[in-house]
Amino acid sequence: MSDEELAAWLVGVLTVEPVERDFFRGPATPQGKGRSFGGQVIGQALMAATCTVPQDRPVHSLHGYFIRPGDATAPVLYQVERDRDGGSFTTRRVVAIQNGAVILNLAASFQEREAGLSHQDQMPNVPGPEEIETEEVMAERMADRLPEGYLKWLRTPRPVDFRPCEPRPPLDRNPRAAEQRVWMRVCGPLPDDPQVHRAALAYVSDYGLLGTSTVAHGKAFGDADMQYASLDHAVWFHEDFRVDEWLLYVMDSPWAGGGRGFNRGRIFTRDGQLVASVAQEGLIRNVAPRG
């Protein structure tokens, strides 16, 4: 697929179809199999909520709990509850349903634009994305030492280009500080609609975030002795942005224990503007190695 086709694929995945008032259907993952990607369910739920809110009130925060694994081969029904339409804030709740069972609960808040006091964290000083190899290029050099499942995942076309500033497991198994810094952007152009870019950011913000809590232990997704699952996900949207332009995702994990890891993220534009913050707790459970 070309970059333009991959970007169109992402827009299609995030587009929800109205079924009746406050009910929407999200499409199954094209050629999908197994569990649904959590970021996709979050992005679709946000789009469903957004469809019930005036366009002059962009989303400023969302909080979601993953209740059950989703089925990537089946569509998802989203029911939106209109909790409040206030003078400057609008609040929505969304329930995602598959096969009669809830797979996600999400709350989102929207606000009219207004001026106010302003400050932000500074973006770390890192090499630009053009100076960094993709994980695909790094992996091909050491393919004989990497899990086949990981290589297959890397070789599958994706709508987002990720360029880590430092190699991460399984490319580098050495335990280090639980931090990641990754440049990312959608491969092709997206529509100019800011709502699409917010939903796309919710989608991509789930990529790799949970793995931050296992960087310190040299563990990676796909390891036979590990079980991973997102438990919740929260995003705060601070400023406007485009996901088809380079964004720096700065992640850290201040704590892990009890089979869970807590992770935080900050997302900057290339010129250093902090446009979103993210938090997630997930399951990082040691299990008996799979055969």
N, C-alpha and C positions, 0 to 999 in steps of 0.2 A: 504494500500500500504506500502511496505517496504521502508526504507530510500533510498536504491539503486533505486527503482522504482520511488520515488518522484524526485530524482536527474535527472533521465533519462527523466521524465516528463518535468522538467524545460528546459533541453537541447532541447527537441523536440519543446517546445513552442517558443524558441529563434531561431530555425533553419528556415531560409528563403529559398524558392525555386526559382532558377532563372527561369524567364519566357521568357525573351529575353534580349538583351544587356541593362543593367542599369534598368531593371524592375524585381522586386522580389515579391513573394507572401508569406505573413506570415500566419501561420495557425490560425484558430479559437481556442479559449480556449477549451480544451477537457472538456466536460460536463459543459461548461460555460453557463451563462445566464445573461441577463441585460447588463449593461455597461462594456466595456473592462477595465481592470486594466491599468492605465496609464503607470506603469513601464514596462508592457509587450509590449506596443506599442513603447515606447522609446527603449527598448532592441532590438526589431525586426528592427526598423529603423536603429539603430547603426550597427546591423549585415549586413543589406543591404548595407550601406555605406562601411563597412569594406571589403565586397566582391569585391569592385572596387579599392582597395588600396593595394600596395605591403605589404607583411607580415612583412618586416623590418621597417615599419612605424606604430607603435601603435597609437591609438587614445589618445590624451592628453586633449581634451575638447569636450563637446557637449552642445548645447543649443536648447531646443525645446519649442514650443508653442502648447498647446492643443486648437484646433479650435472648434471641435464638439465632443460630446460623441461618443465613438466607440461602436460597437455591438460585444459582446463577442462570439456570436454564428456564426459569419461570418468571413472569411479570410480577410486580408488587403493587398492591392496592394501598393507597395513602388516603387516610381520613383526616381532614383538617378541622380542628376546633378553634373557633374565633373567640378567644378568651377575652380580649379587650381591644377596643378602638378608642384610644385616648386623644387628648389634645395634641400631643406630640409623639407619643409612643403607641405602637401596635404590637400586641402579643398573640402568638399562635402556638398551638400544640398540634403535633402530627403523630399519628399511629400508623406504622407500616405493617401490613398484614400479608402473609402468604399461607395458603392452604388452611385458612381459618385461624391461624395462630399469629400472635404479635411477634415481630422480629426486631422492631426498633420503636422506641419512644423518643420524640424530639420536641424541644421547646425552642422557639426563635423569637427574638425581639427586633422590632423595626423602629426607626426614628426619623422624624423630619430633620433635614440638615439645618444646623445652626452653628454660630460662631461660639468660641469659648477659649479658656486657658489652654495652652498647648506646650507639651514637651515630649521627648521620646529618647529611648536608648540609642546609642551610636552603633552603627553597623561594624562588625569586625573587619579588620584589614585582611583580605584574602585575595588570592589570584583570581583574575577574571575567568569566565567560563571558557573563553577561547584558548586559554593556557592550560586547560585541564583535559585529560583524556576521559572518554566515557568509560563506564564499567565494562561495556561490551568489548572495547579495545583491550583493556587491561586483562579481562578474563580470557580472551583468545590466546594471549601469550602464555598463560599457565593453565590451559584447559585440561591437561592431563592430571592436574592436582585438585580439580574442583568437582563438586557433586554434579552428576548429570542433570538432576532436576533443576539446579541453579542455572546451569548453562542453557537448558531448554527455555527457562523463563526469560533469560536475557535475550535469547535469539528470537523470541516472539515479539512481533511489532507492537509498540506501545505508543499512545498518543502524547506521552510526555518524555522529554529528554532530561535525564538526570546526570549531573556531573559532580561527584563528591570531591571536596577539596582534599580529603585524606582517604586512602583505601579503607574499606570497612569489611568486616567478616562477610563471606569467607575468603575475600581477597587478602586480608591481613588478619590473622588470628591472634596477634599479640594483644593481650589485655592493655587497655589504656583508659584515659579519662572518658567517662560516659558522655561524650559529646560528638556531634556530627555537624558538618557545614556542607550544604549541598546546593549547587545552582540547579534551577529547574525552569522549564518553560514548555508550554504546549507546542508541538512540532510545527503546526501550521496556523494560519490566521483564524481567529475566532470572530464572531459578530461583534459589533460595537456595543451591544447591550450590556451595561454594567452588571445586571442580574445574572447573566450567563457567566461572567467572569467570577462573580462571587461563588456561584455553584461549582464552577470548575476548580476554584481554589479549595473549597471544602472537599472536593474529590481528591485532589493531589495531596492535600495536607495529611492524609492517612498513609501515604506511601513512606515506609521506612521509619516512621516516628517511633513505633514500639521497639524496633531494633536498637534504638539508642540505649535502652536499659540493659542490653546484653553485650554492647560493645566492650564494656569493662570486663567481660568474662570471655571474650573471644568467641561468642556464640552467634549463629546466624539462622535466619529463616531457612527451613528445609533440613536442618540438622536432625538426624534420626533420634536423638535423645532429648529433643525439646518439643514442647507444645506451645504454640502462640495463639492468642485470640485477643482482639480489642474488646474491652469491657465498656468503655465510654469514650466520648470525644467531644471536645468543646473548641469553638473558634470565635474569636473576637475580631471583627472587621473594623479597622481604624480609618483607613483612607481608601480612595479609589485606586485601582491598579489594573493592569492587563496581564493575564496569565499566559498570553502568547508572546510576552517579553520576559527577559531573564529576571528571575527572583531568587534571592538567597535565603535558603531555609536553614536557620541556625537552631540546633536542637541540643538539649541536655537532659540528663536523668539524675535528679538529686537523690533518688531513693529507689531501692528495690528490696523486696522481702516477702515471705509468705506466699511465694509463687506468683507475685505481682510486681510489675515495674511501673513507676510513674515517670512521665515524660513531658517536657515542655518544648515549645517551639516559638521562634520569632521569625517573621517573614519580611524581608526588605526588598525594595526596588533596587535597581542597579545604582541609582544615584543616592542611596542611603536612607530613603524614607521608610519608616516602619509602617507597614500597611495592615498587618494582622498578627495576632498571637494565638497560640494553640496549646491545648493541654490534653493529655490522654493517660488513662491507666489501662493496663492490659495484663493478660495472663502470660507468664513466662515460666512455665512449669517443666521441671525435669521429669522425664518419663523413661521407661525402659526402652532401649534402642529398638526401632522398628527393623524388621528383617528385610 
